[in-house]
């Protein structure tokens, strides 16, 4: 189990591969929820920063050749504050509908790691952390909810 080192914040990346193009009618509820979810994140206790492209969210930030592969990258003061946002806001309702919009990846879609206070991770850095998690499993450099002793909502909520 990991304990947050002093002088750090928590970075998180989650990735998804959309079942359809983002302008497809079947994606309208997801795309329509983005601004609201992002606004709630930004006003949540502990929120520090999030990656944004030209459209105000990160759906236009490309990290692979697949145009339907999207990323969400953010920094939070603590894991507990991120956990609260993920499982106690509208984000939870969006997450629960993810199978309607996104293909199963077959590998981890979420990675977290500690960053020095003030650091804004790049998409390349974040994708390297995800690759490390996929290839080597959880470590000090790349981990998931299961590595954090003070967060437990993910166990009951992710499959609810």
C-alpha positions in Angstrom: 0.0 0.0 0.0 1.2 3.5 -0.9 1.2 6.6 1.2 1.3 10.0 -0.4 4.8 11.4 -0.2 5.1 14.9 1.3 5.3 17.7 -1.4 3.3 15.7 -4.0 -0.1 15.7 -5.6 -1.9 12.8 -7.3 -1.9 12.7 -11.1 -4.4 10.4 -12.9 -4.9 9.3 -16.4 -7.8 7.4 -17.7 -8.2 6.3 -21.3 -11.0 5.0 -23.4 -11.8 3.9 -27.0 -15.1 5.2 -28.1 -17.4 2.8 -29.8 -18.4 5.5 -32.3 -17.1 8.8 -33.6 -17.7 11.6 -31.0 -20.1 13.4 -33.3 -22.2 10.2 -33.7 -25.7 10.5 -32.3 -25.0 7.5 -30.1 -22.3 9.5 -28.2 -24.4 12.6 -27.7 -25.2 11.9 -24.0 -21.5 11.4 -23.2 -20.3 14.4 -25.1 -23.1 16.5 -23.7 -22.1 15.6 -20.1 -18.4 16.6 -20.5 -18.7 20.3 -19.8 -20.8 19.6 -16.7 -18.5 16.9 -15.3 -15.4 19.0 -16.0 -17.0 22.1 -14.3 -17.9 19.9 -11.2 -14.3 18.6 -11.2 -12.8 22.1 -11.3 -15.0 23.3 -8.4 -14.4 20.2 -6.3 -12.2 20.3 -3.2 -8.7 19.2 -4.1 -8.8 19.8 -7.8 -5.6 21.2 -9.1 -5.4 20.9 -12.9 -6.8 19.1 -16.0 -5.5 18.6 -19.5 -7.5 20.6 -22.0 -7.3 20.8 -25.8 -8.7 23.4 -28.1 -12.3 22.3 -27.4 -12.1 22.9 -23.7 -11.9 19.2 -22.8 -9.3 16.6 -23.8 -11.2 14.8 -26.5 -9.1 16.4 -29.2 -5.8 15.5 -27.6 -4.5 12.6 -29.6 -2.1 10.1 -28.1 -2.5 7.2 -30.6 -3.3 6.9 -34.2 -6.9 5.9 -33.4 -9.1 9.0 -33.6 -11.6 7.4 -31.2 -9.0 6.9 -28.4 -9.5 9.6 -25.8 -7.8 10.6 -22.6 -8.6 12.4 -19.4 -5.6 13.6 -17.4 -5.8 15.6 -14.1 -4.0 16.4 -10.9 -5.6 16.3 -7.4 -4.2 17.3 -4.0 -5.0 13.9 -2.5 -6.4 10.5 -3.5 -9.4 11.0 -1.1 -10.4 14.2 -3.0 -10.2 12.4 -6.3 -12.2 9.5 -4.9 -14.9 11.9 -3.7 -15.2 13.5 -7.1 -15.3 10.1 -9.0 -17.8 8.3 -6.8 -19.9 11.1 -5.2 -20.8 13.4 -8.1 -22.4 13.2 -11.5 -19.2 11.6 -12.7 -20.4 8.3 -11.1 -23.5 8.3 -13.2 -21.5 8.9 -16.4 -19.0 6.2 -15.4 -21.8 3.7 -14.9 -22.9 4.2 -18.5 -19.4 3.8 -20.0 -20.1 0.4 -21.7 -22.7 2.2 -23.9 -20.0 4.5 -25.2 -16.7 2.8 -24.9 -15.1 -0.5 -26.0 -13.5 -2.8 -23.3 -9.8 -2.3 -23.5 -8.7 -5.6 -21.9 -5.9 -3.8 -20.0 -6.0 -1.2 -17.3 -7.6 2.1 -18.4 -6.7 4.1 -15.3 -3.2 4.9 -13.8 -2.2 7.2 -11.0 1.1 8.4 -9.8 2.6 11.1 -7.5 3.8 14.3 -9.0 5.7 17.2 -7.3 3.3 20.0 -6.4 3.1 22.4 -9.4 3.9 19.7 -12.0 1.4 19.4 -14.9 2.1 16.0 -16.5 2.2 15.7 -20.3 0.0 13.2 -22.2 3.3 11.4 -23.2 4.3 11.1 -19.6 0.9 9.8 -18.6 0.8 7.2 -21.4 4.3 6.0 -20.3 2.9 5.6 -16.8 0.0 3.6 -18.1 2.3 1.4 -20.2 4.4 0.8 -17.1 1.3 -0.3 -15.1 0.2 -2.6 -17.9 3.7 -4.2 -18.4 4.9 -4.4 -14.8 1.8 -4.1 -12.6 1.3 -1.7 -9.7 4.4 0.0 -8.3 5.5 3.3 -6.8 5.7 4.7 -10.3 2.2 3.6 -11.6 -0.7 2.3 -9.6 -4.5 2.1 -9.4 -7.1 2.5 -6.6 -6.1 -0.9 -5.1 -2.7 0.5 -4.0 -4.1 3.4 -2.0 -5.0 2.4 1.6 -7.3 5.4 2.4 -9.7 5.0 -0.6 -12.2 2.3 -0.6 -15.3 3.5 -2.5 -13.9 2.1 -5.8 -14.4 -1.4 -4.6 -18.1 -1.1 -4.1 -18.9 1.6 -6.7 -17.1 0.7 -9.9 -19.3 -2.3 -10.6 -22.5 -0.8 -9.0 
